[in-house]
Amino acid sequence: MTKQFLKDAIGWGILLWFIGYVLGILLFFVVPSSMIGWVITPIGTVITLWVLFKKIKSNSFPYYFFLAVVWTLIAIIFDYFFLVKLFKPADGYYKFDVYLYYVLTFVLPLIVSLRKK
């Protein structure tokens, strides 16, 4: 595990998660809670694609695979502790938009890896 991989996986993974977290808190005041994930998803997808194409320099599929694993684990673990446990949403947290977000978090790095080859 290289220093660059740790930066790409942990650094970008936490930063991308935090951007979504802050957006969610801001949107909470202007969007119905059931719609927050649907508003964040396209924004987060564009930001994630920008990071993957512009900031992640590897051309190795295994690199992107492990990046996808780490980013997805960060998303799941941080969501659980900083959203589910902290805010205890009355209507629950895990709905289709959240599962879509987890799938995109895992799949986008793999797709970008194939496009970069």
Biopython code that builds the backbone (N, CA, C, O; Angstrom):
import numpy as np
from Bio.PDB.StructureBuilder import StructureBuilder

atoms = [
    (1, "MET", "N", (0.840, -1.166, 0.000)),
    (1, "MET", "CA", (0.000, 0.000, 0.000)),
    (1, "MET", "C", (0.895, 1.242, 0.000)),
    (1, "MET", "O", (1.649, 1.482, 0.943)),
    (2, "THR", "N", (0.796, 2.009, -1.058)),
    (2, "THR", "CA", (1.661, 3.173, -1.200)),
    (2, "THR", "C", (1.038, 4.402, -0.535)),
    (2, "THR", "O", (-0.150, 4.434, -0.216)),
    (3, "LYS", "N", (1.884, 5.401, -0.342)),
    (3, "LYS", "CA", (1.424, 6.670, 0.214)),
    (3, "LYS", "C", (0.384, 7.305, -0.711)),
    (3, "LYS", "O", (-0.600, 7.882, -0.247)),
    (4, "GLN", "N", (0.609, 7.192, -2.015)),
    (4, "GLN", "CA", (-0.332, 7.760, -2.982)),
    (4, "GLN", "C", (-1.688, 7.062, -2.908)),
    (4, "GLN", "O", (-2.731, 7.713, -2.978)),
    (5, "PHE", "N", (-1.672, 5.735, -2.765)),
    (5, "PHE", "CA", (-2.942, 5.017, -2.653)),
    (5, "PHE", "C", (-3.694, 5.446, -1.397)),
    (5, "PHE", "O", (-4.908, 5.645, -1.440)),
    (6, "LEU", "N", (-2.989, 5.587, -0.289)),
    (6, "LEU", "CA", (-3.639, 6.025, 0.948)),
    (6, "LEU", "C", (-4.255, 7.409, 0.779)),
    (6, "LEU", "O", (-5.357, 7.669, 1.263)),
    (7, "LYS", "N", (-3.539, 8.294, 0.091)),
    (7, "LYS", "CA", (-4.067, 9.641, -0.173)),
    (7, "LYS", "C", (-5.320, 9.550, -1.039)),
    (7, "LYS", "O", (-6.337, 10.179, -0.745)),
    (8, "ASP", "N", (-5.236, 8.766, -2.105)),
    (8, "ASP", "CA", (-6.376, 8.636, -3.016)),
    (8, "ASP", "C", (-7.558, 7.939, -2.345)),
    (8, "ASP", "O", (-8.703, 8.363, -2.498)),
    (9, "ALA", "N", (-7.277, 6.884, -1.611)),
    (9, "ALA", "CA", (-8.354, 6.083, -1.020)),
    (9, "ALA", "C", (-8.938, 6.749, 0.225)),
    (9, "ALA", "O", (-10.141, 7.001, 0.292)),
    (10, "ILE", "N", (-8.093, 7.029, 1.198)),
    (10, "ILE", "CA", (-8.577, 7.582, 2.464)),
    (10, "ILE", "C", (-8.878, 9.073, 2.323)),
    (10, "ILE", "O", (-9.949, 9.539, 2.714)),
    (11, "GLY", "N", (-7.929, 9.811, 1.765)),
    (11, "GLY", "CA", (-8.100, 11.263, 1.635)),
    (11, "GLY", "C", (-9.304, 11.646, 0.801)),
    (11, "GLY", "O", (-10.199, 12.351, 1.266)),
    (12, "TRP", "N", (-9.317, 11.173, -0.445)),
    (12, "TRP", "CA", (-10.439, 11.502, -1.329)),
    (12, "TRP", "C", (-11.726, 10.837, -0.862)),
    (12, "TRP", "O", (-12.803, 11.417, -0.998)),
    (13, "GLY", "N", (-11.632, 9.641, -0.318)),
    (13, "GLY", "CA", (-12.832, 8.957, 0.166)),
    (13, "GLY", "C", (-13.526, 9.733, 1.271)),
    (13, "GLY", "O", (-14.745, 9.900, 1.246)),
    (14, "ILE", "N", (-12.755, 10.206, 2.239)),
    (14, "ILE", "CA", (-13.336, 10.989, 3.334)),
    (14, "ILE", "C", (-13.822, 12.343, 2.830)),
    (14, "ILE", "O", (-14.894, 12.801, 3.225)),
    (15, "LEU", "N", (-13.047, 12.985, 1.964)),
    (15, "LEU", "CA", (-13.452, 14.296, 1.445)),
    (15, "LEU", "C", (-14.747, 14.198, 0.640)),
    (15, "LEU", "O", (-15.646, 15.022, 0.808)),
    (16, "LEU", "N", (-14.843, 13.206, -0.225)),
    (16, "LEU", "CA", (-16.073, 13.030, -1.005)),
    (16, "LEU", "C", (-17.262, 12.745, -0.091)),
    (16, "LEU", "O", (-18.349, 13.284, -0.296)),
    (17, "TRP", "N", (-17.058, 11.906, 0.908)),
    (17, "TRP", "CA", (-18.140, 11.629, 1.849)),
    (17, "TRP", "C", (-18.541, 12.910, 2.584)),
    (17, "TRP", "O", (-19.729, 13.185, 2.752)),
    (18, "PHE", "N", (-17.557, 13.685, 3.017)),
    (18, "PHE", "CA", (-17.824, 14.906, 3.778)),
    (18, "PHE", "C", (-18.579, 15.940, 2.944)),
    (18, "PHE", "O", (-19.445, 16.644, 3.463)),
    (19, "ILE", "N", (-18.256, 16.034, 1.660)),
    (19, "ILE", "CA", (-18.985, 16.947, 0.771)),
    (19, "ILE", "C", (-20.468, 16.566, 0.752)),
    (19, "ILE", "O", (-21.334, 17.431, 0.884)),
    (20, "GLY", "N", (-20.757, 15.290, 0.591)),
    (20, "GLY", "CA", (-22.142, 14.827, 0.613)),
    (20, "GLY", "C", (-22.811, 15.061, 1.955)),
    (20, "GLY", "O", (-23.991, 15.406, 2.015)),
    (21, "TYR", "N", (-22.067, 14.876, 3.021)),
    (21, "TYR", "CA", (-22.582, 15.082, 4.379)),
    (21, "TYR", "C", (-22.994, 16.537, 4.577)),
    (21, "TYR", "O", (-24.090, 16.818, 5.062)),
    (22, "VAL", "N", (-22.114, 17.454, 4.201)),
    (22, "VAL", "CA", (-22.404, 18.885, 4.342)),
    (22, "VAL", "C", (-23.577, 19.280, 3.446)),
    (22, "VAL", "O", (-24.469, 20.013, 3.873)),
    (23, "LEU", "N", (-23.575, 18.794, 2.207)),
    (23, "LEU", "CA", (-24.706, 19.075, 1.314)),
    (23, "LEU", "C", (-26.014, 18.585, 1.929)),
    (23, "LEU", "O", (-27.029, 19.280, 1.868)),
    (24, "GLY", "N", (-25.995, 17.410, 2.512)),
    (24, "GLY", "CA", (-27.191, 16.856, 3.139)),
    (24, "GLY", "C", (-27.698, 17.717, 4.280)),
    (24, "GLY", "O", (-28.903, 17.928, 4.418)),
    (25, "ILE", "N", (-26.784, 18.212, 5.093)),
    (25, "ILE", "CA", (-27.179, 19.076, 6.210)),
    (25, "ILE", "C", (-27.766, 20.385, 5.685)),
    (25, "ILE", "O", (-28.784, 20.858, 6.189)),
    (26, "LEU", "N", (-27.122, 20.970, 4.669)),
    (26, "LEU", "CA", (-27.635, 22.218, 4.094)),
    (26, "LEU", "C", (-28.993, 22.008, 3.430)),
    (26, "LEU", "O", (-29.900, 22.825, 3.587)),
    (27, "LEU", "N", (-29.128, 20.920, 2.695)),
    (27, "LEU", "CA", (-30.383, 20.648, 1.989)),
    (27, "LEU", "C", (-31.522, 20.297, 2.942)),
    (27, "LEU", "O", (-32.693, 20.445, 2.591)),
    (28, "PHE", "N", (-31.190, 19.841, 4.128)),
    (28, "PHE", "CA", (-32.204, 19.472, 5.110)),
    (28, "PHE", "C", (-33.176, 20.624, 5.379)),
    (28, "PHE", "O", (-34.344, 20.402, 5.698)),
    (29, "PHE", "N", (-32.678, 21.858, 5.245)),
    (29, "PHE", "CA", (-33.491, 23.032, 5.541)),
    (29, "PHE", "C", (-34.339, 23.496, 4.360)),
    (29, "PHE", "O", (-35.232, 24.325, 4.535)),
    (30, "VAL", "N", (-34.074, 22.976, 3.156)),
    (30, "VAL", "CA", (-34.798, 23.472, 1.974)),
    (30, "VAL", "C", (-35.458, 22.379, 1.135)),
    (30, "VAL", "O", (-36.252, 22.683, 0.245)),
    (31, "VAL", "N", (-35.144, 21.127, 1.403)),
    (31, "VAL", "CA", (-35.668, 20.014, 0.603)),
    (31, "VAL", "C", (-36.313, 19.010, 1.561)),
    (31, "VAL", "O", (-35.785, 18.780, 2.649)),
    (32, "PRO", "N", (-37.437, 18.412, 1.179)),
    (32, "PRO", "CA", (-37.999, 17.353, 2.037)),
    (32, "PRO", "C", (-36.958, 16.252, 2.273)),
    (32, "PRO", "O", (-36.214, 15.883, 1.364)),
    (33, "SER", "N", (-36.918, 15.741, 3.487)),
    (33, "SER", "CA", (-35.873, 14.765, 3.837)),
    (33, "SER", "C", (-35.880, 13.546, 2.924)),
    (33, "SER", "O", (-34.831, 12.942, 2.695)),
    (34, "SER", "N", (-37.039, 13.177, 2.401)),
    (34, "SER", "CA", (-37.103, 12.019, 1.501)),
    (34, "SER", "C", (-36.458, 12.297, 0.143)),
    (34, "SER", "O", (-36.209, 11.364, -0.620)),
    (35, "MET", "N", (-36.185, 13.560, -0.166)),
    (35, "MET", "CA", (-35.619, 13.935, -1.466)),
    (35, "MET", "C", (-34.137, 14.300, -1.405)),
    (35, "MET", "O", (-33.501, 14.462, -2.446)),
    (36, "ILE", "N", (-33.585, 14.429, -0.214)),
    (36, "ILE", "CA", (-32.200, 14.888, -0.070)),
    (36, "ILE", "C", (-31.235, 14.011, -0.856)),
    (36, "ILE", "O", (-30.390, 14.529, -1.586)),
    (37, "GLY", "N", (-31.345, 12.711, -0.724)),
    (37, "GLY", "CA", (-30.447, 11.795, -1.437)),
    (37, "GLY", "C", (-30.546, 11.938, -2.942)),
    (37, "GLY", "O", (-29.544, 11.834, -3.650)),
    (38, "TRP", "N", (-31.757, 12.176, -3.433)),
    (38, "TRP", "CA", (-31.957, 12.319, -4.882)),
    (38, "TRP", "C", (-31.367, 13.624, -5.407)),
    (38, "TRP", "O", (-30.992, 13.702, -6.577)),
    (39, "VAL", "N", (-31.280, 14.644, -4.566)),
    (39, "VAL", "CA", (-30.656, 15.909, -4.970)),
    (39, "VAL", "C", (-29.136, 15.778, -4.912)),
    (39, "VAL", "O", (-28.435, 16.277, -5.793)),
    (40, "ILE", "N", (-28.633, 15.116, -3.889)),
    (40, "ILE", "CA", (-27.182, 14.972, -3.712)),
    (40, "ILE", "C", (-26.569, 14.025, -4.742)),
    (40, "ILE", "O", (-25.452, 14.267, -5.199)),
    (41, "THR", "N", (-27.262, 12.965, -5.115)),
    (41, "THR", "CA", (-26.687, 11.931, -5.983)),
    (41, "THR", "C", (-26.099, 12.472, -7.283)),
    (41, "THR", "O", (-24.951, 12.146, -7.584)),
    (42, "PRO", "N", (-26.812, 13.278, -8.076)),
    (42, "PRO", "CA", (-26.182, 13.768, -9.312)),
    (42, "PRO", "C", (-25.000, 14.698, -9.047)),
    (42, "PRO", "O", (-24.013, 14.679, -9.782)),
    (43, "ILE", "N", (-25.101, 15.507, -8.000)),
    (43, "ILE", "CA", (-23.994, 16.410, -7.655)),
    (43, "ILE", "C", (-22.783, 15.586, -7.233)),
    (43, "ILE", "O", (-21.670, 15.821, -7.702)),
    (44, "GLY", "N", (-23.005, 14.628, -6.350)),
    (44, "GLY", "CA", (-21.918, 13.763, -5.883)),
    (44, "GLY", "C", (-21.303, 12.939, -6.995)),
    (44, "GLY", "O", (-20.095, 12.700, -7.001)),
    (45, "THR", "N", (-22.127, 12.503, -7.938)),
    (45, "THR", "CA", (-21.624, 11.718, -9.070)),
    (45, "THR", "C", (-20.687, 12.555, -9.926)),
    (45, "THR", "O", (-19.621, 12.084, -10.324)),
    (46, "VAL", "N", (-21.074, 13.780, -10.208)),
    (46, "VAL", "CA", (-20.227, 14.669, -11.022)),
    (46, "VAL", "C", (-18.914, 14.962, -10.304)),
    (46, "VAL", "O", (-17.850, 14.912, -10.921)),
    (47, "ILE", "N", (-18.975, 15.264, -9.021)),
    (47, "ILE", "CA", (-17.754, 15.548, -8.252)),
    (47, "ILE", "C", (-16.862, 14.309, -8.204)),
    (47, "ILE", "O", (-15.647, 14.416, -8.369)),
    (48, "THR", "N", (-17.450, 13.146, -7.982)),
    (48, "THR", "CA", (-16.678, 11.900, -7.928)),
    (48, "THR", "C", (-16.010, 11.610, -9.263)),
    (48, "THR", "O", (-14.844, 11.220, -9.303)),
    (49, "LEU", "N", (-16.739, 11.798, -10.349)),
    (49, "LEU", "CA", (-16.147, 11.586, -11.679)),
    (49, "LEU", "C", (-15.007, 12.561, -11.923)),
    (49, "LEU", "O", (-13.986, 12.182, -12.496)),
    (50, "TRP", "N", (-15.161, 13.795, -11.503)),
    (50, "TRP", "CA", (-14.081, 14.776, -11.654)),
    (50, "TRP", "C", (-12.837, 14.304, -10.899)),
    (50, "TRP", "O", (-11.729, 14.345, -11.436)),
    (51, "VAL", "N", (-13.022, 13.853, -9.651)),
    (51, "VAL", "CA", (-11.887, 13.349, -8.865)),
    (51, "VAL", "C", (-11.246, 12.163, -9.575)),
    (51, "VAL", "O", (-10.023, 12.099, -9.701)),
    (52, "LEU", "N", (-12.059, 11.234, -10.034)),
    (52, "LEU", "CA", (-11.527, 10.025, -10.670)),
    (52, "LEU", "C", (-10.766, 10.332, -11.955)),
    (52, "LEU", "O", (-9.725, 9.727, -12.212)),
    (53, "PHE", "N", (-11.264, 11.258, -12.761)),
    (53, "PHE", "CA", (-10.600, 11.569, -14.029)),
    (53, "PHE", "C", (-9.435, 12.542, -13.872)),
    (53, "PHE", "O", (-8.441, 12.430, -14.590)),
    (54, "LYS", "N", (-9.540, 13.484, -12.954)),
    (54, "LYS", "CA", (-8.534, 14.551, -12.858)),
    (54, "LYS", "C", (-7.512, 14.364, -11.740)),
    (54, "LYS", "O", (-6.377, 14.825, -11.864)),
    (55, "LYS", "N", (-7.890, 13.705, -10.665)),
    (55, "LYS", "CA", (-7.009, 13.632, -9.498)),
    (55, "LYS", "C", (-6.391, 12.260, -9.264)),
    (55, "LYS", "O", (-5.310, 12.164, -8.683)),
    (56, "ILE", "N", (-7.050, 11.212, -9.699)),
    (56, "ILE", "CA", (-6.512, 9.855, -9.531)),
    (56, "ILE", "C", (-5.718, 9.525, -10.787)),
    (56, "ILE", "O", (-6.278, 9.477, -11.883)),
    (57, "LYS", "N", (-4.432, 9.299, -10.635)),
    (57, "LYS", "CA", (-3.540, 9.174, -11.797)),
    (57, "LYS", "C", (-3.258, 7.746, -12.243)),
    (57, "LYS", "O", (-2.673, 7.547, -13.308)),
    (58, "SER", "N", (-3.645, 6.772, -11.482)),
    (58, "SER", "CA", (-3.336, 5.382, -11.819)),
    (58, "SER", "C", (-4.101, 4.924, -13.060)),
    (58, "SER", "O", (-5.184, 5.427, -13.359)),
    (59, "ASN", "N", (-3.519, 3.966, -13.770)),
    (59, "ASN", "CA", (-4.189, 3.310, -14.894)),
    (59, "ASN", "C", (-4.429, 1.827, -14.610)),
    (59, "ASN", "O", (-4.809, 1.072, -15.505)),
    (60, "SER", "N", (-4.210, 1.422, -13.382)),
    (60, "SER", "CA", (-4.300, 0.016, -12.997)),
    (60, "SER", "C", (-5.706, -0.322, -12.493)),
    (60, "SER", "O", (-6.220, 0.326, -11.581)),
    (61, "PHE", "N", (-6.315, -1.337, -13.092)),
    (61, "PHE", "CA", (-7.648, -1.760, -12.644)),
    (61, "PHE", "C", (-7.649, -2.196, -11.176)),
    (61, "PHE", "O", (-8.555, -1.811, -10.438)),
    (62, "PRO", "N", (-6.658, -2.993, -10.722)),
    (62, "PRO", "CA", (-6.658, -3.369, -9.298)),
    (62, "PRO", "C", (-6.606, -2.150, -8.362)),
    (62, "PRO", "O", (-7.221, -2.160, -7.296)),
    (63, "TYR", "N", (-5.881, -1.114, -8.761)),
    (63, "TYR", "CA", (-5.815, 0.118, -7.968)),
    (63, "TYR", "C", (-7.222, 0.686, -7.793)),
    (63, "TYR", "O", (-7.625, 1.030, -6.682)),
    (64, "TYR", "N", (-7.964, 0.781, -8.895)),
    (64, "TYR", "CA", (-9.321, 1.323, -8.854)),
    (64, "TYR", "C", (-10.272, 0.394, -8.110)),
    (64, "TYR", "O", (-11.201, 0.855, -7.448)),
    (65, "PHE", "N", (-10.047, -0.896, -8.215)),
    (65, "PHE", "CA", (-10.885, -1.844, -7.485)),
    (65, "PHE", "C", (-10.742, -1.631, -5.981)),
    (65, "PHE", "O", (-11.741, -1.538, -5.268)),
    (66, "PHE", "N", (-9.500, -1.553, -5.497)),
    (66, "PHE", "CA", (-9.290, -1.354, -4.066)),
    (66, "PHE", "C", (-9.722, 0.044, -3.629)),
    (66, "PHE", "O", (-10.184, 0.230, -2.503)),
    (67, "LEU", "N", (-9.573, 1.021, -4.514)),
    (67, "LEU", "CA", (-10.088, 2.362, -4.256)),
    (67, "LEU", "C", (-11.607, 2.301, -4.057)),
    (67, "LEU", "O", (-12.145, 2.907, -3.130)),
    (68, "ALA", "N", (-12.288, 1.566, -4.932)),
    (68, "ALA", "CA", (-13.741, 1.403, -4.838)),
    (68, "ALA", "C", (-14.135, 0.739, -3.522)),
    (68, "ALA", "O", (-15.106, 1.145, -2.883)),
    (69, "VAL", "N", (-13.385, -0.274, -3.124)),
    (69, "VAL", "CA", (-13.671, -0.969, -1.865)),
    (69, "VAL", "C", (-13.527, -0.008, -0.684)),
    (69, "VAL", "O", (-14.405, 0.058, 0.176)),
    (70, "VAL", "N", (-12.426, 0.732, -0.642)),
    (70, "VAL", "CA", (-12.185, 1.652, 0.479)),
    (70, "VAL", "C", (-13.231, 2.762, 0.500)),
    (70, "VAL", "O", (-13.785, 3.069, 1.556)),
    (71, "TRP", "N", (-13.508, 3.368, -0.657)),
    (71, "TRP", "CA", (-14.506, 4.443, -0.705)),
    (71, "TRP", "C", (-15.876, 3.949, -0.252)),
    (71, "TRP", "O", (-16.590, 4.653, 0.463)),
    (72, "THR", "N", (-16.238, 2.749, -0.664)),
    (72, "THR", "CA", (-17.542, 2.204, -0.283)),
    (72, "THR", "C", (-17.588, 1.904, 1.213)),
    (72, "THR", "O", (-18.596, 2.169, 1.869)),
    (73, "LEU", "N", (-16.510, 1.355, 1.749)),
    (73, "LEU", "CA", (-16.458, 1.108, 3.194)),
    (73, "LEU", "C", (-16.540, 2.406, 3.983)),
    (73, "LEU", "O", (-17.239, 2.477, 4.995)),
    (74, "ILE", "N", (-15.829, 3.433, 3.526)),
    (74, "ILE", "CA", (-15.909, 4.742, 4.183)),
    (74, "ILE", "C", (-17.349, 5.240, 4.163)),
    (74, "ILE", "O", (-17.864, 5.693, 5.185)),
    (75, "ALA", "N", (-17.994, 5.157, 3.015)),
    (75, "ALA", "CA", (-19.378, 5.632, 2.889)),
    (75, "ALA", "C", (-20.304, 4.891, 3.850)),
    (75, "ALA", "O", (-21.105, 5.513, 4.548)),
    (76, "ILE", "N", (-20.196, 3.575, 3.886)),
    (76, "ILE", "CA", (-21.088, 2.770, 4.732)),
    (76, "ILE", "C", (-20.827, 3.031, 6.216)),
    (76, "ILE", "O", (-21.762, 3.249, 6.987)),
    (77, "ILE", "N", (-19.567, 3.009, 6.606)),
    (77, "ILE", "CA", (-19.214, 3.179, 8.024)),
    (77, "ILE", "C", (-19.516, 4.596, 8.506)),
    (77, "ILE", "O", (-20.112, 4.777, 9.568)),
    (78, "PHE", "N", (-19.108, 5.600, 7.733)),
    (78, "PHE", "CA", (-19.349, 6.985, 8.148)),
    (78, "PHE", "C", (-20.844, 7.302, 8.153)),
    (78, "PHE", "O", (-21.319, 7.997, 9.052)),
    (79, "ASP", "N", (-21.591, 6.806, 7.169)),
    (79, "ASP", "CA", (-23.042, 7.013, 7.167)),
    (79, "ASP", "C", (-23.658, 6.441, 8.442)),
    (79, "ASP", "O", (-24.499, 7.076, 9.078)),
    (80, "TYR", "N", (-23.234, 5.257, 8.798)),
    (80, "TYR", "CA", (-23.813, 4.607, 9.972)),
    (80, "TYR", "C", (-23.554, 5.420, 11.245)),
    (80, "TYR", "O", (-24.473, 5.677, 12.024)),
    (81, "PHE", "N", (-22.302, 5.819, 11.446)),
    (81, "PHE", "CA", (-21.972, 6.513, 12.691)),
    (81, "PHE", "C", (-22.374, 7.987, 12.696)),
    (81, "PHE", "O", (-22.817, 8.499, 13.723)),
    (82, "PHE", "N", (-22.225, 8.674, 11.565)),
    (82, "PHE", "CA", (-22.462, 10.114, 11.540)),
    (82, "PHE", "C", (-23.846, 10.517, 11.041)),
    (82, "PHE", "O", (-24.202, 11.694, 11.104)),
    (83, "LEU", "N", (-24.625, 9.569, 10.549)),
    (83, "LEU", "CA", (-26.001, 9.871, 10.139)),
    (83, "LEU", "C", (-26.998, 9.021, 10.923)),
    (83, "LEU", "O", (-27.854, 9.552, 11.629)),
    (84, "VAL", "N", (-26.885, 7.717, 10.797)),
    (84, "VAL", "CA", (-27.861, 6.822, 11.423)),
    (84, "VAL", "C", (-27.803, 6.930, 12.948)),
    (84, "VAL", "O", (-28.827, 7.164, 13.589)),
    (85, "LYS", "N", (-26.628, 6.765, 13.525)),
    (85, "LYS", "CA", (-26.493, 6.791, 14.986)),
    (85, "LYS", "C", (-26.646, 8.203, 15.553)),
    (85, "LYS", "O", (-27.255, 8.383, 16.608)),
    (86, "LEU", "N", (-26.105, 9.191, 14.870)),
    (86, "LEU", "CA", (-26.111, 10.558, 15.385)),
    (86, "LEU", "C", (-27.486, 11.214, 15.280)),
    (86, "LEU", "O", (-27.964, 11.820, 16.239)),
    (87, "PHE", "N", (-28.124, 11.091, 14.104)),
    (87, "PHE", "CA", (-29.390, 11.788, 13.875)),
    (87, "PHE", "C", (-30.624, 10.911, 14.088)),
    (87, "PHE", "O", (-31.731, 11.424, 14.252)),
    (88, "LYS", "N", (-30.436, 9.603, 14.086)),
    (88, "LYS", "CA", (-31.554, 8.663, 14.282)),
    (88, "LYS", "C", (-32.790, 9.080, 13.473)),
    (88, "LYS", "O", (-33.824, 9.409, 14.055)),
    (89, "PRO", "N", (-32.691, 9.068, 12.131)),
    (89, "PRO", "CA", (-33.825, 9.508, 11.306)),
    (89, "PRO", "C", (-35.094, 8.714, 11.625)),
    (89, "PRO", "O", (-35.078, 7.484, 11.675)),
    (90, "ALA", "N", (-36.187, 9.441, 11.837)),
    (90, "ALA", "CA", (-37.458, 8.819, 12.233)),
    (90, "ALA", "C", (-37.981, 7.846, 11.178)),
    (90, "ALA", "O", (-38.538, 6.799, 11.508)),
    (91, "ASP", "N", (-37.796, 8.198, 9.919)),
    (91, "ASP", "CA", (-38.299, 7.337, 8.839)),
    (91, "ASP", "C", (-37.239, 6.369, 8.334)),
    (91, "ASP", "O", (-37.415, 5.739, 7.290)),
    (92, "GLY", "N", (-36.149, 6.249, 9.064)),
    (92, "GLY", "CA", (-35.060, 5.373, 8.648)),
    (92, "GLY", "C", (-34.140, 6.071, 7.667)),
    (92, "GLY", "O", (-34.452, 7.152, 7.169)),
    (93, "TYR", "N", (-33.029, 5.460, 7.398)),
    (93, "TYR", "CA", (-32.041, 6.060, 6.504)),
    (93, "TYR", "C", (-31.856, 5.236, 5.240)),
    (93, "TYR", "O", (-31.710, 5.789, 4.149)),
    (94, "TYR", "N", (-31.863, 3.933, 5.382)),
    (94, "TYR", "CA", (-31.513, 3.050, 4.273)),
    (94, "TYR", "C", (-32.697, 2.847, 3.338)),
    (94, "TYR", "O", (-33.571, 2.012, 3.570)),
    (95, "LYS", "N", (-32.692, 3.639, 2.275)),
    (95, "LYS", "CA", (-33.719, 3.556, 1.232)),
    (95, "LYS", "C", (-33.011, 3.409, -0.113)),
    (95, "LYS", "O", (-31.783, 3.345, -0.176)),
    (96, "PHE", "N", (-33.791, 3.357, -1.176)),
    (96, "PHE", "CA", (-33.222, 3.097, -2.500)),
    (96, "PHE", "C", (-32.125, 4.094, -2.872)),
    (96, "PHE", "O", (-31.110, 3.696, -3.444)),
    (97, "ASP", "N", (-32.304, 5.378, -2.564)),
    (97, "ASP", "CA", (-31.294, 6.373, -2.927)),
    (97, "ASP", "C", (-29.958, 6.097, -2.240)),
    (97, "ASP", "O", (-28.901, 6.330, -2.828)),
    (98, "VAL", "N", (-29.997, 5.608, -1.015)),
    (98, "VAL", "CA", (-28.758, 5.293, -0.288)),
    (98, "VAL", "C", (-28.074, 4.080, -0.910)),
    (98, "VAL", "O", (-26.854, 4.071, -1.072)),
    (99, "TYR", "N", (-28.848, 3.063, -1.256)),
    (99, "TYR", "CA", (-28.258, 1.883, -1.894)),
    (99, "TYR", "C", (-27.686, 2.239, -3.266)),
    (99, "TYR", "O", (-26.643, 1.717, -3.660)),
    (100, "LEU", "N", (-28.365, 3.122, -3.988)),
    (100, "LEU", "CA", (-27.837, 3.599, -5.268)),
    (100, "LEU", "C", (-26.513, 4.321, -5.060)),
    (100, "LEU", "O", (-25.570, 4.129, -5.828)),
    (101, "TYR", "N", (-26.443, 5.133, -4.042)),
    (101, "TYR", "CA", (-25.212, 5.861, -3.699)),
    (101, "TYR", "C", (-24.071, 4.883, -3.400)),
    (101, "TYR", "O", (-22.945, 5.103, -3.846)),
    (102, "TYR", "N", (-24.339, 3.823, -2.663)),
    (102, "TYR", "CA", (-23.302, 2.830, -2.375)),
    (102, "TYR", "C", (-22.859, 2.111, -3.651)),
    (102, "TYR", "O", (-21.667, 1.874, -3.848)),
    (103, "VAL", "N", (-23.801, 1.770, -4.502)),
    (103, "VAL", "CA", (-23.461, 1.101, -5.770)),
    (103, "VAL", "C", (-22.622, 2.031, -6.641)),
    (103, "VAL", "O", (-21.610, 1.605, -7.197)),
    (104, "LEU", "N", (-23.024, 3.288, -6.767)),
    (104, "LEU", "CA", (-22.251, 4.246, -7.571)),
    (104, "LEU", "C", (-20.856, 4.457, -6.992)),
    (104, "LEU", "O", (-19.882, 4.561, -7.737)),
    (105, "THR", "N", (-20.760, 4.520, -5.679)),
    (105, "THR", "CA", (-19.460, 4.694, -5.029)),
    (105, "THR", "C", (-18.522, 3.549, -5.387)),
    (105, "THR", "O", (-17.319, 3.756, -5.545)),
    (106, "PHE", "N", (-19.063, 2.354, -5.513)),
    (106, "PHE", "CA", (-18.238, 1.201, -5.867)),
    (106, "PHE", "C", (-17.991, 1.108, -7.371)),
    (106, "PHE", "O", (-16.873, 0.810, -7.794)),
    (107, "VAL", "N", (-19.003, 1.355, -8.172)),
    (107, "VAL", "CA", (-18.925, 1.105, -9.615)),
    (107, "VAL", "C", (-18.205, 2.218, -10.386)),
    (107, "VAL", "O", (-17.495, 1.933, -11.350)),
    (108, "LEU", "N", (-18.376, 3.471, -9.978)),
    (108, "LEU", "CA", (-17.755, 4.570, -10.735)),
    (108, "LEU", "C", (-16.236, 4.421, -10.886)),
    (108, "LEU", "O", (-15.727, 4.606, -11.992)),
    (109, "PRO", "N", (-15.488, 4.092, -9.818)),
    (109, "PRO", "CA", (-14.046, 3.897, -10.023)),
    (109, "PRO", "C", (-13.726, 2.779, -11.024)),
    (109, "PRO", "O", (-12.764, 2.884, -11.785)),
    (110, "LEU", "N", (-14.518, 1.729, -11.023)),
    (110, "LEU", "CA", (-14.275, 0.617, -11.952)),
    (110, "LEU", "C", (-14.533, 1.050, -13.395)),
    (110, "LEU", "O", (-13.757, 0.719, -14.291)),
    (111, "ILE", "N", (-15.606, 1.778, -13.616)),
    (111, "ILE", "CA", (-15.922, 2.266, -14.964)),
    (111, "ILE", "C", (-14.850, 3.229, -15.451)),
    (111, "ILE", "O", (-14.403, 3.142, -16.595)),
    (112, "VAL", "N", (-14.439, 4.143, -14.585)),
    (112, "VAL", "CA", (-13.398, 5.106, -14.975)),
    (112, "VAL", "C", (-12.100, 4.381, -15.291)),
    (112, "VAL", "O", (-11.404, 4.746, -16.238)),
    (113, "SER", "N", (-11.766, 3.363, -14.514)),
    (113, "SER", "CA", (-10.557, 2.584, -14.779)),
    (113, "SER", "C", (-10.581, 1.985, -16.180)),
    (113, "SER", "O", (-9.578, 2.014, -16.893)),
    (114, "LEU", "N", (-11.722, 1.446, -16.566)),
    (114, "LEU", "CA", (-11.843, 0.848, -17.903)),
    (114, "LEU", "C", (-11.776, 1.910, -18.995)),
    (114, "LEU", "O", (-11.254, 1.649, -20.079)),
    (115, "ARG", "N", (-12.294, 3.092, -18.724)),
    (115, "ARG", "CA", (-12.265, 4.185, -19.708)),
    (115, "ARG", "C", (-10.861, 4.767, -19.870)),
    (115, "ARG", "O", (-10.525, 5.267, -20.944)),
    (116, "LYS", "N", (-10.046, 4.710, -18.836)),
    (116, "LYS", "CA", (-8.700, 5.285, -18.890)),
    (116, "LYS", "C", (-7.716, 4.406, -19.650)),
    (116, "LYS", "O", (-6.647, 4.876, -20.039)),
    (117, "LYS", "N", (-8.055, 3.147, -19.867)),
    (117, "LYS", "CA", (-7.103, 2.225, -20.516)),
    (117, "LYS", "C", (-6.958, 2.499, -21.977)),
    (117, "LYS", "O", (-6.198, 1.813, -22.661)),
]
sb = StructureBuilder()
sb.init_structure("model")
sb.init_model(0)
sb.init_chain("A")
sb.init_seg("    ")
for serial, (resi, resn, name, xyz) in enumerate(atoms, 1):
    if name == "N":
        sb.init_residue(resn, " ", resi, " ")
    sb.init_atom(name, np.array(xyz, "f"), 0.0, 1.0, " ", f" {name:<3s}", serial, name[0])
structure = sb.get_structure()
